[in-house]
Amino acid sequence: MLQKNTTKSITIWVITILLLGYFGHNLWLNFEAHTHVPLDGDFVYVTHPRDSYKKILDHPFGFPAIFNGEEYPATNRYFAHYIFREYALGMPLFLQKWFSPIDSIYLSIAILKILSISLIIYLLSVITTGKFMIFNFFNVFLYAFFISFVLHGKYYHHYGLIDYASTYAFNYTTGFIFLLIYYLPITFILIYNKNIKYQKLLYLFVFLWGILTTLSTPLNSPLILIISGVILFYYLIKLIVKKEKIIVFCKKNSFLIFFLITSLLFAGYSILLGTYNSENIWSEPKPLSEKFELLTKGIHKMLFGKREMQNLLIWTLFLTLLFYKFGSKARKNLFPILLFSLVVCYIFLLPYGGYRPYRPLILRRDTFAPIFLTILLLNSYLGYQLIKTKKRLLQFIVYIGLIYNAYSFERKDFGHVTEGSNQCEKTALKTLQKTTEKFVYFPGECSILAWGYITEHENSELVINMLVHYQVIKDPDLRFINHRKKRN
């Protein structure tokens, strides 16, 4: 008996090490891919903001917008801008102890992206199992499962969770970290029925973290409005059915009520503040009916356009049926209902936001990310609950299904599409680094720290200021243009 247990323990440890190796290998592939990505055009505006962008850094709570009706960029995204700016200004300088000034910029962004997705994967695993242990076997299995869907190759443009653009990666991917941490206490209370210690400190935490979460990235507040709204609606229905007095319920669930009310208030305030965002002028006016029509095409493309996603959806429905057939106390479990409701409500509300031409079908990899992560979380949670039933055949089916779907996505994503894509930009930076001239012309082979070409030399001032800060160049009066046709 002892020998059998020892063999089992050794087998589990070997599998755990192999899974961690697989996870680390995939992280490295993602890191390597993102070191080849050019810097996006918003990077310089966040690290060295123009006067219009400085306002958000001076007014974290957007009071000039609320009380004076002022409009300026990113009114409800103070913490995202502040955190990203501080990191982007400091990390490259720290890395210059070991790397060149130019390489340190690209490496710092790749590190941020990999740290972000690693933390997201860990938090999703914790939510799935209710266990914080890093090396818990099923947590490690989930690291390997989730990382298979972090696409950096041929499937990136369809379902990439880490945007190539550093500012988009922070605003969409990294922002989910704030959201997942925010809902951790509620997850443990509602899903795992665990008593949380130090509740007084927890009240303070959810209050302060709620402010940070809602005043950071663009999707957090709408998602909070949906998640907290669905939970509140569920308990209101429960109160009506059980005919329980509201006051009695509130006393028994004071923390839950505090969390739901503050989260809805903070999210509502952030969304209101977002209506004063001057960047809304980039939205193209379209009738609501037309936006819904475009959304249906977007749903078809994102959910049914690739066989791998079709298979994942079929598998998710199959897992759900198995869960409600064999899962312990499945009918009383709120979590799958909450996740399904989140996807449906989120999709339905998308057309009510602004329409951007670069998202022609409204759903694109960045706006699809919450749906994709929810589908993956639903798979991991349902799978874990079924594995806990200790029915061997059921466990075998679940493991095979999860592994097959993970493998099918990774297999299609094989290959680096970013390799060498920032080489032109790096060459231009090296030219600026070595030049003794006051003005440099580039023939427009690629953009240089911008979304497009810099055709007026004065427009390169912010880029030059940034390069001076990173010690790439020394002359703050240096200017450049890059244009396809050289001017006479």
C-alpha positions, 0 to 999 in steps of 0.5 A: 500500500505504501509503495503504491502511494509512493509511486502515485506521488512520484507520478503526480510530481513528474506530471507536474514538472512536465506541465510546468515545463510546458507552461514555461516553454509557452511563456517563453515563446510568447515573450520572444514573439512580443520582443519583435513587436514595434512600439505602438503610436500611443506609447509616446503619448502615454509616457510623454503626454501632450497637454491634452493627455496631461489633464487625466494625470492631474485629475484622477477622479475626473472632477473637471468633467463632472462639475465643469463639463470639460472634455479631455482624453481618457477621462476615466482611465487615470490608474491605467495611464499612471501605472503604465507610464510609471512602469514604461518610464522606469523599467527600460532604464533599470534593464539598461544595466544589462541591455542596450538602451534600444533593446531595453525598451522592447524587452520591458514591454514584453516583460510586462505582457508576460507578467500580466498574462501569467498573473491572469492565468494564476488568478483564473486557476485560483477562482477555478479551484478555490486554492491559492497553492501555486503548485497544486496539481490541478492549478498547474494543469490549468496553467498549461491549459490556459497558456495554450490559448494565449496566441501569438502566432497565426491565430493572434489576429483572431483570438489573441489575448495579448495585444501586440500594441503595448498600450492596448495590451495594458488597457485590455489584458492587464486591466483584467488583473484588477477585475479578477482580484476585485471579485476574489473575495466574493468568489470565495464567499458565494461559490466556495462558502468560505468565511473571510477573515479580517472583514473590516480590512476587506471593506476598506480593500474593496472600496479602494480597489473598486476605485482603482478597478473602475478608473483604469481600463475601458472594459472593467466598468461595463463588466462590473455593471453586468457581473454585480448587476446579475448577482444583485438580480439573482438575490432579489429574485431569491428574496421574492421567492423565499419571501425573506425580509430585505433588512434581515438579508442585508444584516446577514450579508452585509459585506455582499451588499456593501460590495454590490452597492459600491461596485455598481456606484463606482462602475456607474460613475466611471461610465458617466465620466467616460461620456466626457472623453474627447476621444469619443469623437473618433467614434463613427455615428451609426444607427443602433439597428446597423450596429446590431446587424454588424454585431451578428456578423462579428458573432458569427466570425468570432464564435463560429468562423473557426472550427477550433472555436466551434469545437470549444463551444460544443465541448463547453455545452457538453461539459455543462450537461455533464455538470448538471447531471453528475456535479455535486449540488450543481443545481444550486451552483450560481457560478455557471449561470453567472458566467453564461449571463455575463457573456449574453449581457456583454454581447447584447450591450456592445452596440450601445458603445461607440463604433470605431472603424478599426472594429468593423464588426464591433467584436474584435480580438480585444473586445472578444477577450472577456468572452474568450476568457469567460468560456475558458473559465467556464471550461476550467470550473466545470471540468474541475467540479466533474473531476472532483466527483472521482468517477474514473470514466468522467475524469478521463473524459474531462481531461481528454476534452480539455487537453484536446481543445487546448492542443487544437488551438495551439496547433493552429497557432504555430509559427512566429508572425512577429519575427523581425517586424520591429527591425526597421524601427530598431534600425531607425532608432540606431540611426538616430542614436549615431547621427551627428545631424540636426535633422534626419530623413527616413524614406518611409519604409516603416512607422517610427513610434507612431501609428503612421508616418511623421511627415512634419519634423516638429511632430517628432518632438515627443518621440525625441523627448522620449528617446532622450529620457531612455538615453538612446540619444542626447540631443533634444533638438534632433528632429526627423521625418519619415515619408514615402516621398522625399521632399525637395 
